[in-house]
């Protein structure tokens, strides 16, 4: 069902009939990420940047289709991990690329607009882990792809300079993220960390400016 939603959203975003009077807009953004639930136990708060592209089918209100791309780097988190040779404290850091598509509905006045939407798509996570043990320092990194979705809303305000201020708040859910894995030292010695797949949840705050294109 998740894959079906993502494929339909992507198709609609790219191939919706062009005979409809559509307006394009684009917004570069600064992003703040606040992990919650299980994700907060293995990842600190993070930040990054992104851009969203919107195809509106109304001048100031109504239905539109949106695509988001973002890169986030999360702060390090210290967590106790079980390994094949004992339990140790590990330093874990996450990075992620996100590409999502979905519908958006907006409404408002000449100078102010509010909007909400639900998007689904692809998330690529990179996890860096350092483990300092009594018999050596181990580190490694791995990448993992996952599906996820987000829901949220925001507002846009005409600040009188051409582009509008754009602020939004979203709740993200990413499924089956592997947070712990295998690490090795400089000599190639490997210890296996007990894997833990979690559903990553986070709140994001996005601030940017939106440009309305012809």
C-alpha positions in Angstrom: 0.0 0.0 0.0 2.9 2.4 0.8 4.6 1.7 -2.5 1.3 2.2 -4.4 0.7 5.6 -2.7 4.3 6.7 -3.5 4.1 5.6 -7.2 0.7 7.3 -7.7 1.9 10.5 -6.1 5.1 10.6 -8.2 3.1 9.9 -11.4 0.6 12.6 -10.7 3.2 15.1 -9.8 5.1 14.6 -13.1 2.3 13.9 -15.5 -0.9 15.7 -14.4 -2.6 17.1 -17.5 -0.8 20.2 -18.6 -4.0 21.8 -20.0 -4.9 22.8 -16.5 -3.7 26.3 -15.6 -0.9 25.4 -13.2 1.4 27.7 -11.3 4.9 26.4 -10.3 6.7 27.5 -7.1 9.9 26.5 -5.5 11.3 27.1 -1.9 14.8 26.5 -0.6 14.6 25.7 3.1 16.7 25.4 6.3 15.5 22.3 8.3 15.7 21.5 12.0 15.0 17.9 13.1 13.9 16.7 16.6 13.9 12.9 16.9 11.2 11.3 19.1 10.3 7.8 20.5 12.9 5.1 19.7 14.7 7.3 17.3 15.5 9.8 20.1 17.4 7.0 21.9 19.9 6.6 19.1 20.1 10.0 17.4 20.4 13.6 18.5 18.7 16.7 17.1 19.9 17.5 13.6 19.7 20.1 10.9 20.1 20.4 7.1 18.7 22.0 4.0 16.2 21.2 1.3 14.1 22.4 -1.5 10.4 21.8 -2.3 8.7 22.3 -5.7 4.9 22.8 -5.9 2.5 22.7 -8.8 -0.6 24.6 -7.8 -3.8 24.4 -9.8 -5.3 27.6 -8.3 -4.1 31.1 -7.9 -4.2 31.4 -4.1 -6.0 28.4 -2.9 -6.9 24.8 -3.7 -5.2 21.6 -4.6 -1.6 21.2 -5.6 1.1 18.5 -6.0 4.4 18.8 -4.2 7.8 17.2 -4.2 10.5 17.6 -1.5 14.2 16.9 -1.4 16.2 17.2 1.8 19.5 16.4 3.4 19.8 16.1 7.2 22.7 15.4 9.5 21.8 14.4 13.1 23.9 15.1 16.2 25.8 12.3 17.8 24.2 10.1 20.5 25.8 7.8 23.0 24.0 4.5 23.5 24.8 1.2 25.0 25.1 -1.6 22.5 25.3 -5.4 22.9 28.1 -7.0 20.8 29.4 -10.5 20.3 32.0 -9.9 22.9 30.1 -7.8 25.5 28.3 -4.6 26.1 29.9 -1.2 25.3 29.0 2.5 24.8 28.8 3.5 21.1 28.8 6.9 19.5 26.1 6.9 16.7 25.6 9.6 14.1 23.0 9.6 11.3 22.7 11.3 7.9 19.8 11.1 5.5 18.6 12.0 2.0 14.8 12.3 1.5 12.7 12.4 -1.6 9.0 12.6 -1.1 5.9 13.4 -3.2 2.2 14.1 -2.4 -0.8 16.3 -2.4 -1.1 19.7 -0.8 -4.1 21.9 -0.1 -3.7 25.7 0.5 -6.0 28.6 1.3 -5.6 32.2 2.2 -5.7 35.8 1.2 -3.7 38.0 -1.2 -0.7 38.3 1.3 -1.1 35.3 3.5 -1.6 31.6 2.8 -1.9 28.5 4.9 -1.4 24.9 3.7 -1.3 21.3 4.7 -0.3 18.1 3.0 0.7 14.4 3.2 3.8 13.1 1.4 5.4 9.7 1.0 8.6 8.6 -0.5 12.1 7.3 -0.2 14.6 7.8 2.6 18.3 6.9 2.4 20.0 6.7 5.8 23.7 6.5 6.5 24.7 5.4 10.0 28.2 6.1 11.5 29.1 4.1 14.6 32.3 4.4 16.8 32.8 1.8 19.6 35.7 2.2 22.1 36.4 -1.1 23.9 39.0 -2.3 26.3 40.8 -4.1 23.5 40.5 -1.6 20.6 38.7 1.2 18.8 36.1 0.1 16.2 34.2 2.1 13.7 32.3 1.7 10.5 29.4 3.1 8.5 26.5 1.7 6.5 23.7 2.9 4.2 20.1 1.8 4.2 17.1 2.7 2.1 13.6 2.8 3.6 10.1 4.0 2.8 8.3 6.6 4.9 5.8 9.4 5.0 5.2 12.8 6.6 2.2 15.0 7.4 2.2 18.6 8.4 1.3 22.2 7.5 2.6 25.7 7.4 2.1 29.3 6.3 3.4 31.6 3.7 3.6 35.4 4.1 4.3 38.2 1.6 7.2 40.2 3.1 7.2 42.7 0.3 10.5 41.6 -1.4 9.1 39.4 -4.1 9.5 35.9 -2.6 7.3 35.0 0.4 8.4 33.8 3.8 7.6 30.0 4.2 7.4 28.2 7.6 6.2 24.7 8.1 6.0 22.0 10.8 5.9 18.3 9.9 5.9 14.9 11.6 8.0 12.2 9.8 7.8 8.4 10.0 10.5 6.2 8.4 10.0 2.4 8.6 12.6 -0.3 9.4 15.8 1.8 10.0 18.8 -0.3 11.1 20.4 1.6 13.9 23.2 -0.7 14.8 25.4 -3.0 12.8 28.9 -4.4 12.3 32.1 -2.5 13.2 35.8 -3.1 12.7 39.2 -1.8 13.8 42.2 -0.7 11.7 43.5 -4.3 11.5 40.2 -5.5 10.1 39.1 -7.2 13.3 35.3 -7.3 13.4 32.8 -7.4 16.2 29.1 -7.8 15.5 26.7 -5.4 17.1 23.2 -6.8 17.8 21.0 -5.2 15.1 17.9 -3.3 16.1 15.4 -2.2 13.4 13.2 0.7 14.5 10.5 3.0 13.1 12.1 6.4 13.2 9.8 9.3 14.1 10.8 12.9 14.2 9.4 16.5 14.2 10.8 18.9 11.6 10.7 22.7 11.4 11.4 24.2 8.0 12.0 27.9 7.3 12.7 29.3 3.9 11.5 31.6 1.1 9.2 30.6 -1.7 9.5 31.9 -5.3 6.4 31.9 -7.5 7.3 31.0 -11.1 5.5 31.6 -14.3 
